[in-house]
Amino acid sequence: MGVTDLHLPLDRSAGRLAAQIAAGFRGAIRTGRLTAGTRLPSSRDLARDLEVSRGVVVTAYEQLIAEGFLVARRGDGTRVARLARPETPPPALPAPAATPTPHADPPGNLPYDLWPGTPDLGSFPRERWVAAVRASLRALPNDELTYPDHAGAPALRAELAGYLGRVRAAHTDPARVTIMSGVAHGMSAVVRALVDSGHRTLAVEDPTSVRQMPMLESTGIRLVRVPVDRHGIDVEALDRLDVRAVLVTPAHQYPTGVVLSPERRADLIAWARDVDGLVIEDDYDAEFRYDRDPVGCLQGVDPDRVVLLGSVSKALAPGLRLGWAAAPPELAERLRTHRAHTDLGAPVLDQHAFAHFMRTGGYDRHLRLMRRQYRARRDALVEALHHHVPGVTVRGVSAGIHLYVELPAGCDEDDVVATAARLGVAVAGAKPMWSRGRAPQAPPALVLGYARLNETRLTQAAELLGKAITQRALG
């Protein structure tokens, strides 16, 4: 075999000739142009053909032998290794299934962001948080920097147990609390525990958050929808299903904002007891209630039938990835084991900083400040919507950081969303949050977050939204 058969072009001005020769051979072997067992020219012959010193070729051959591309045996010369295989592109992974939950993310960076789900990140208490981190580091024993308790730092679990009892009327203790990386992590871990224990179906509200559906489905559980009306989840409809676990947002249903009525609360607990089931309570934004007294959590009614999930994602910032699950003892132990088997526990310093922040009253002060701020923003947006978008029905105003806005009759929800985006306003349509069976009957609606804009900009956004409806949706 001569150099013309090998096709080893050299750029002599670039130097590193041995590396160029080795690269040429690698390419030929990877593409299958040089097959396993092919005998190569001797180093002397190849050097002469390439017009390089023999030492350059010897260096290239030695490198390729070391890498496993070539083999050299006395009396048999140098050959392409028989283990070498042509490198073909890896088999294409199956294309991901078309997501059944579109519009989970806002449409780019628009001037007016009314997308739901995110708090005012600019109000994160940076200085007080830094102070909490510094105080924790000063007081933290060295031994606390080892691998953490899988259930979470005992100091934080103790603070959370007290806080949940005081603020959410929960009935818990540190042994029942497991620190998770947000509500989503806790929800996923709980559902996986259910699957492991034999559950095959999970009931979820209809409508519900589009973001959590793929995550829940990835656990292998089958999801069934249960209608939500003005009283909350329909427990009679739930009772007709072959299911023993349900995920609910009773304090402020997402997205409609409905509060689960006292009668439905009692019915839901009775259902869980009758079927030996579990209620997963997503307490995602219960800290923010404005026009009525806070509604206690379901977990406080029956702590052995309800697991309470919460986090700081709405109260402080989603990026902290700090959440918790207050669960029945057996499930709490399974969550602890889950953390031990998957990630060995949550970050220690953030846990101790948050525990200090709570213990010294910083968390309560921050929540009081944000309640006042969000209430003012909610009021401004509601007033502006009624002024600039006549005919809308605004729901879910008593709590949280979003509104559920039913559009005037004759509006096309998709057109409103698209036109609003062209005018610089990011809004989420409600239709993707409903099941296919109920979406056609549901009035066109928008889910509007108001946490990230001040009152002036919320008023301007509402005016633009009114223009979007006038331009594209009526008639």
C-alpha positions as CSV (number, residue, x, y, z in Angstrom):
1,M,0.0,0.0,0.0
2,G,1.5,3.3,-1.1
3,V,0.9,6.9,0.1
4,T,-1.5,7.6,-2.8
5,D,-3.7,4.8,-1.4
6,L,-3.6,6.2,2.1
7,H,-4.5,9.8,1.2
8,L,-2.5,11.5,3.9
9,P,-2.1,15.1,2.8
10,L,0.3,17.1,4.9
11,D,0.5,20.8,5.5
12,R,4.2,21.2,6.0
13,S,3.9,24.9,6.9
14,A,1.8,24.0,10.0
15,G,4.4,21.7,11.5
16,R,3.6,18.8,13.9
17,L,3.9,16.4,11.0
18,A,3.7,13.3,13.2
19,A,0.3,14.5,14.7
20,Q,-1.0,15.2,11.2
21,I,-0.1,11.7,10.0
22,A,-1.7,10.2,13.1
23,A,-4.8,12.3,12.5
24,G,-5.0,11.1,8.9
25,F,-4.9,7.5,10.0
26,R,-7.5,8.0,12.7
27,G,-9.9,9.5,10.2
28,A,-9.3,6.7,7.7
29,I,-9.9,4.0,10.3
30,R,-13.0,5.8,11.8
31,T,-14.7,6.1,8.5
32,G,-13.9,2.6,7.4
33,R,-11.6,3.5,4.6
34,L,-8.9,1.5,6.4
35,T,-10.5,-1.7,7.6
36,A,-9.4,-3.9,10.5
37,G,-6.4,-6.1,9.5
38,T,-5.2,-3.8,6.7
39,R,-1.4,-3.9,6.6
40,L,0.3,-0.5,6.5
41,P,3.6,0.5,4.8
42,S,6.7,0.1,6.9
43,S,7.9,3.2,8.6
44,R,10.8,3.5,6.2
45,D,8.6,3.2,3.1
46,L,6.0,5.6,4.3
47,A,8.6,8.1,5.3
48,R,10.1,8.0,1.9
49,D,6.7,8.3,0.2
50,L,5.8,11.3,2.4
51,E,9.2,12.8,2.2
52,V,9.6,13.1,6.0
53,S,12.1,11.6,8.3
54,R,11.5,8.1,9.5
55,G,11.4,9.3,13.1
56,V,8.2,11.3,12.3
57,V,6.4,8.2,11.0
58,V,7.7,6.0,13.9
59,T,6.3,8.6,16.3
60,A,2.9,8.6,14.5
61,Y,2.7,4.8,14.5
62,E,3.7,4.6,18.2
63,Q,0.9,7.0,19.1
64,L,-1.7,5.1,17.2
65,I,-0.5,1.8,18.7
66,A,-0.8,3.3,22.1
67,E,-4.3,4.5,21.3
68,G,-5.4,1.1,20.1
69,F,-5.9,2.0,16.4
70,L,-2.9,-0.1,15.2
71,V,-1.1,-3.2,16.2
72,A,2.5,-4.2,15.5
73,R,4.0,-7.7,15.6
74,R,7.5,-8.9,14.7
75,G,7.4,-10.5,11.3
76,D,3.9,-9.2,10.5
77,G,4.4,-5.5,10.2
78,T,1.9,-2.8,11.3
79,R,-1.8,-3.4,10.8
80,V,-5.1,-1.7,11.6
81,A,-6.3,-3.2,14.9
82,R,-8.9,-5.8,14.6
83,L,-10.8,-4.2,17.5
84,A,-11.1,-1.0,15.5
85,R,-14.5,-0.4,14.0
86,P,-15.5,2.2,11.6
87,E,-17.0,5.1,13.6
88,T,-20.6,5.6,12.4
89,P,-22.9,8.2,13.8
90,P,-24.6,7.0,17.0
91,P,-28.1,5.7,16.4
92,A,-30.5,8.6,16.5
93,L,-32.5,8.8,19.7
94,P,-36.2,8.7,19.2
95,A,-37.6,12.1,18.8
96,P,-39.3,13.3,21.9
97,A,-43.0,13.0,21.9
98,A,-44.8,16.1,21.1
99,T,-45.5,17.7,24.4
100,P,-49.1,17.8,25.4
101,T,-48.4,20.9,27.5
102,P,-47.5,23.8,25.3
103,H,-46.9,27.3,26.4
104,A,-45.0,26.3,29.6
105,D,-42.5,29.2,29.1
106,P,-43.1,32.8,28.2
107,P,-42.6,34.0,24.6
108,G,-39.2,35.6,24.9
109,N,-38.2,38.8,26.6
110,L,-41.2,41.2,26.2
111,P,-41.4,44.6,27.8
112,Y,-44.5,43.7,29.8
113,D,-44.2,40.3,31.5
114,L,-47.5,39.1,32.9
115,W,-46.5,35.5,32.7
116,P,-47.6,33.6,35.8
117,G,-45.5,31.7,38.3
118,T,-42.6,34.0,39.1
119,P,-42.3,36.4,42.0
120,D,-40.6,39.8,42.0
121,L,-37.0,38.7,41.8
122,G,-35.8,42.2,42.3
123,S,-37.3,42.2,45.8
124,F,-35.1,39.3,46.9
125,P,-33.6,40.4,50.3
126,R,-30.0,40.1,49.2
127,E,-28.4,42.0,52.1
128,R,-30.4,40.1,54.7
129,W,-29.7,36.8,53.0
130,V,-26.0,37.5,52.9
131,A,-26.2,38.4,56.6
132,A,-27.9,35.1,57.2
133,V,-25.2,33.2,55.3
134,R,-22.4,34.9,57.2
135,A,-24.1,34.3,60.5
136,S,-24.6,30.7,59.7
137,L,-21.0,30.2,58.6
138,R,-19.7,31.8,61.8
139,A,-21.8,29.5,64.0
140,L,-21.7,26.3,61.9
141,P,-19.5,23.6,63.4
142,N,-17.0,22.0,61.0
143,D,-18.8,18.6,61.3
144,E,-21.9,20.2,59.8
145,L,-20.0,20.5,56.5
146,T,-19.9,16.8,55.9
147,Y,-22.6,14.9,53.9
148,P,-25.9,16.2,55.3
149,D,-28.7,14.4,57.0
150,H,-30.6,12.9,54.1
151,A,-33.9,14.4,55.4
152,G,-32.3,17.8,55.7
153,A,-30.6,19.9,58.3
154,P,-32.3,19.3,61.7
155,A,-32.2,23.0,62.5
156,L,-34.2,23.8,59.3
157,R,-36.6,21.0,59.8
158,A,-37.3,22.2,63.3
159,E,-37.9,25.8,62.1
160,L,-40.1,24.7,59.4
161,A,-42.2,22.4,61.6
162,G,-42.8,25.4,63.9
163,Y,-43.5,27.8,61.0
164,L,-46.0,25.5,59.3
165,G,-47.8,24.9,62.5
166,R,-48.0,28.7,63.2
167,V,-48.7,30.0,59.7
168,R,-50.4,27.1,57.9
169,A,-52.1,25.3,60.8
170,A,-50.1,22.1,60.0
171,H,-49.8,19.3,62.4
172,T,-46.2,18.1,62.1
173,D,-42.8,17.8,63.7
174,P,-39.2,17.7,62.5
175,A,-39.3,13.9,61.9
176,R,-42.1,14.3,59.4
177,V,-40.4,17.1,57.4
178,T,-38.0,16.3,54.5
179,I,-36.1,19.1,52.7
180,M,-36.6,18.9,49.0
181,S,-35.3,20.9,46.0
182,G,-38.6,22.8,45.6
183,V,-42.2,21.6,45.3
184,A,-41.5,19.9,42.0
185,H,-38.8,17.7,43.5
186,G,-41.0,16.8,46.4
187,M,-44.0,16.0,44.1
188,S,-41.9,13.8,41.9
189,A,-40.4,12.0,44.8
190,V,-43.8,11.4,46.4
191,V,-45.3,10.1,43.2
192,R,-42.4,7.8,42.6
193,A,-42.9,6.4,46.1
194,L,-46.5,5.8,45.3
195,V,-45.6,3.9,42.1
196,D,-43.1,1.8,44.0
197,S,-45.9,0.9,46.5
198,G,-48.3,-0.2,43.8
199,H,-50.2,2.9,42.8
200,R,-50.8,3.1,39.0
201,T,-53.0,6.1,38.8
202,L,-52.9,9.7,40.1
203,A,-55.8,12.1,40.0
204,V,-55.0,15.7,39.2
205,E,-57.2,18.8,39.0
206,D,-58.7,20.0,35.7
207,P,-57.5,22.6,34.9
208,T,-54.0,22.3,36.2
209,S,-50.4,23.6,35.7
210,V,-48.9,22.6,32.3
211,R,-45.4,22.6,33.7
212,Q,-45.9,19.7,36.1
213,M,-47.6,17.2,33.7
214,P,-44.5,15.9,31.9
215,M,-42.7,15.6,35.2
216,L,-45.5,13.5,36.7
217,E,-45.9,11.4,33.6
218,S,-42.2,10.6,33.7
219,T,-42.7,8.7,37.0
220,G,-44.7,6.1,35.1
221,I,-48.0,6.9,36.7
222,R,-51.2,7.4,34.7
223,L,-52.9,10.7,35.2
224,V,-56.6,11.2,35.3
225,R,-58.3,14.6,35.4
226,V,-60.9,15.6,38.0
227,P,-63.1,18.6,37.3
228,V,-62.7,21.8,39.3
229,D,-65.7,24.1,39.8
230,R,-66.3,27.2,41.9
231,H,-66.0,25.1,45.1
232,G,-62.8,23.4,44.1
233,I,-62.1,19.9,43.1
234,D,-65.3,17.8,42.5
235,V,-64.9,15.0,45.2
236,E,-67.9,13.1,43.9
237,A,-66.3,12.8,40.5
238,L,-63.0,11.8,42.2
239,D,-64.9,9.1,44.2
240,R,-66.1,7.5,40.9
241,L,-62.5,6.9,39.7
242,D,-60.4,3.8,40.5
243,V,-57.7,5.9,42.2
244,R,-56.3,6.2,45.7
245,A,-54.1,9.3,45.3
246,V,-54.9,12.9,44.3
247,L,-52.9,16.1,43.8
248,V,-54.6,19.3,44.7
249,T,-54.0,23.0,45.3
250,P,-56.7,23.7,47.9
251,A,-55.6,27.1,49.2
252,H,-55.5,28.7,45.8
253,Q,-56.3,26.4,42.9
254,Y,-54.0,26.7,40.0
255,P,-54.9,28.3,37.7
256,T,-58.5,29.3,38.5
257,G,-57.7,30.7,42.0
258,V,-60.7,28.9,43.6
259,V,-60.4,28.1,47.3
260,L,-61.5,24.6,48.2
261,S,-64.8,25.0,50.1
262,P,-65.2,23.8,53.7
263,E,-67.6,21.1,52.6
264,R,-65.3,19.8,49.9
265,R,-62.4,19.8,52.3
266,A,-64.3,17.6,54.6
267,D,-65.4,15.4,51.7
268,L,-61.8,15.1,50.4
269,I,-60.5,13.9,53.8
270,A,-63.3,11.5,54.1
271,W,-62.6,10.1,50.6
272,A,-58.9,9.6,51.6
273,R,-59.9,7.7,54.7
274,D,-62.5,5.5,52.9
275,V,-60.1,4.4,50.1
276,D,-57.0,4.2,52.2
277,G,-55.6,6.9,50.0
278,L,-53.3,9.9,50.0
279,V,-53.8,13.6,49.3
280,I,-50.8,15.5,47.9
281,E,-51.3,19.1,48.9
282,D,-49.4,21.6,46.7
283,D,-49.2,24.7,49.0
284,Y,-47.4,26.7,46.3
285,D,-48.4,30.3,47.2
286,A,-50.5,30.1,50.4
287,E,-48.4,32.8,52.1
288,F,-50.0,35.5,50.0
289,R,-53.6,36.1,51.0
290,Y,-55.1,39.6,50.9
291,D,-58.9,39.9,51.5
292,R,-59.7,37.2,53.9
293,D,-58.1,35.2,56.7
294,P,-55.6,32.5,55.7
295,V,-57.0,29.1,55.0
296,G,-55.3,26.4,57.0
297,C,-53.8,23.5,55.1
298,L,-55.5,20.2,54.6
299,Q,-52.5,18.4,56.3
300,G,-53.5,19.9,59.6
301,V,-56.9,18.1,59.4
302,D,-55.4,14.6,58.8
303,P,-51.6,14.5,58.9
304,D,-51.7,10.7,58.2
305,R,-53.6,11.1,54.9
306,V,-52.1,14.3,53.5
307,V,-48.5,15.2,52.5
308,L,-47.9,19.0,52.5
309,L,-45.6,20.3,49.8
310,G,-44.2,23.9,50.0
311,S,-41.2,25.9,49.0
312,V,-39.7,29.4,48.9
313,S,-40.1,29.7,45.2
314,K,-42.9,32.2,45.3
315,A,-41.9,33.8,48.7
316,L,-38.2,34.4,47.9
317,A,-36.9,33.0,44.6
318,P,-37.2,29.8,42.6
319,G,-33.5,29.7,42.1
320,L,-32.9,28.8,45.7
321,R,-34.4,25.4,45.1
322,L,-35.5,25.0,48.7
323,G,-38.7,23.2,49.5
324,W,-40.1,20.7,52.0
325,A,-42.5,17.8,52.4
326,A,-44.4,17.3,55.6
327,A,-45.5,13.7,55.3
328,P,-47.0,10.7,57.2
329,P,-44.1,8.9,59.1
330,E,-43.8,6.0,56.6
331,L,-43.7,8.3,53.6
332,A,-41.3,10.6,55.3
333,E,-38.9,7.8,55.8
334,R,-39.3,6.8,52.1
335,L,-38.5,10.4,51.1
336,R,-35.5,10.4,53.3
337,T,-34.3,7.1,51.6
338,H,-35.1,8.6,48.2
339,R,-32.7,11.5,48.9
340,A,-30.1,9.1,50.2
341,H,-30.3,7.0,47.0
342,T,-30.4,9.9,44.5
343,D,-28.3,12.9,45.7
344,L,-27.2,12.4,49.3
345,G,-29.3,15.4,50.6
346,A,-29.7,19.1,50.1
347,P,-27.0,21.8,50.2
348,V,-26.1,22.4,53.8
349,L,-25.2,26.1,53.8
350,D,-28.4,27.2,52.1
351,Q,-30.4,25.2,54.6
352,H,-28.7,26.8,57.6
353,A,-29.0,30.3,56.1
354,F,-32.7,29.8,55.6
355,A,-33.1,28.4,59.1
356,H,-31.3,31.5,60.5
357,F,-33.4,33.8,58.3
358,M,-36.6,32.2,59.7
359,R,-35.3,32.1,63.3
360,T,-34.4,35.8,63.4
361,G,-37.7,36.9,61.9
362,G,-36.3,37.9,58.5
363,Y,-38.7,35.5,56.6
364,D,-41.8,36.9,58.3
365,R,-40.8,40.5,57.7
366,H,-40.1,39.8,54.1
367,L,-43.5,38.1,53.6
368,R,-45.3,41.0,55.3
369,L,-43.5,43.4,52.9
370,M,-44.3,41.4,49.8
371,R,-48.0,41.0,50.8
372,R,-48.4,44.7,50.9
373,Q,-46.5,45.1,47.6
374,Y,-48.4,42.4,45.8
375,R,-51.7,43.5,47.0
376,A,-51.1,47.0,45.6
377,R,-50.1,45.5,42.3
378,R,-53.1,43.2,42.2
379,D,-55.4,46.1,42.9
380,A,-53.8,48.2,40.1
381,L,-54.1,45.4,37.6
382,V,-57.7,44.5,38.4
383,E,-58.8,48.2,38.2
384,A,-56.9,48.6,34.9
385,L,-58.4,45.5,33.4
386,H,-62.0,46.6,34.2
387,H,-61.2,50.0,32.7
388,H,-59.3,49.0,29.6
389,V,-60.8,45.5,28.9
390,P,-64.6,45.8,29.4
391,G,-66.5,42.6,29.8
392,V,-63.7,40.5,31.5
393,T,-64.4,38.5,34.6
394,V,-61.5,38.5,37.0
395,R,-61.2,35.5,39.3
396,G,-58.7,34.3,42.0
397,V,-58.1,37.7,43.3
398,S,-58.0,36.9,47.0
399,A,-54.6,35.2,47.1
400,G,-51.5,34.4,45.2
401,I,-49.6,36.3,42.6
402,H,-51.7,35.7,39.5
403,L,-55.3,36.3,38.2
404,Y,-57.6,34.1,36.2
405,V,-59.2,36.4,33.6
406,E,-62.2,35.2,31.6
407,L,-62.3,37.1,28.3
408,P,-65.4,38.6,26.8
409,A,-67.7,36.4,24.7
410,G,-66.5,36.0,21.2
411,C,-62.8,36.3,22.0
412,D,-60.3,33.8,20.5
413,E,-57.9,33.1,23.2
414,D,-55.0,32.1,21.0
415,D,-55.4,35.3,18.9
416,V,-55.4,37.4,22.1
417,V,-52.2,35.7,23.3
418,A,-50.4,36.2,20.0
419,T,-51.5,39.8,19.5
420,A,-50.6,40.7,23.0
421,A,-47.1,39.3,22.4
422,R,-46.8,41.5,19.3
423,L,-47.7,44.5,21.4
424,G,-45.1,43.6,23.9
425,V,-47.2,41.8,26.6
426,A,-46.4,38.2,27.6
427,V,-49.6,36.5,28.7
428,A,-50.5,32.8,29.2
429,G,-53.7,31.4,27.7
430,A,-55.7,29.0,30.0
431,K,-56.7,26.5,27.3
432,P,-53.6,24.3,27.5
433,M,-54.3,23.9,31.2
434,W,-57.6,22.2,30.6
435,S,-58.0,18.6,29.5
436,R,-59.0,18.1,25.9
437,G,-62.5,17.1,26.9
438,R,-63.2,20.3,28.9
439,A,-61.1,22.8,27.0
440,P,-63.8,23.4,24.3
441,Q,-66.4,24.2,27.0
442,A,-64.2,26.4,29.1
443,P,-64.6,30.2,28.5
444,P,-61.5,31.7,26.8
445,A,-59.3,33.0,29.6
446,L,-55.8,34.3,30.4
447,V,-53.7,33.6,33.5
448,L,-51.9,36.8,34.4
449,G,-49.0,37.1,36.8
450,Y,-48.7,40.5,38.4
451,A,-45.6,40.1,40.7
452,R,-42.9,41.4,38.4
453,L,-44.3,44.8,37.3
454,N,-45.0,47.9,39.3
455,E,-48.5,49.5,39.3
456,T,-47.7,51.9,36.5
457,R,-46.5,49.2,34.1
458,L,-49.3,46.9,35.1
459,T,-51.8,49.7,34.0
460,Q,-49.9,50.1,30.8
461,A,-49.9,46.4,30.1
462,A,-53.7,46.2,30.7
463,E,-54.2,49.0,28.2
464,L,-52.2,47.1,25.6
465,L,-54.1,44.0,26.4
466,G,-57.3,45.9,25.7
467,K,-56.0,46.9,22.4
468,A,-55.1,43.3,21.6
469,I,-58.6,42.2,22.3
470,T,-60.1,45.0,20.2
471,Q,-57.8,44.4,17.3
472,R,-58.0,40.6,17.0
473,A,-60.5,38.9,19.2
474,L,-63.9,40.6,19.0
475,G,-66.5,40.0,16.3
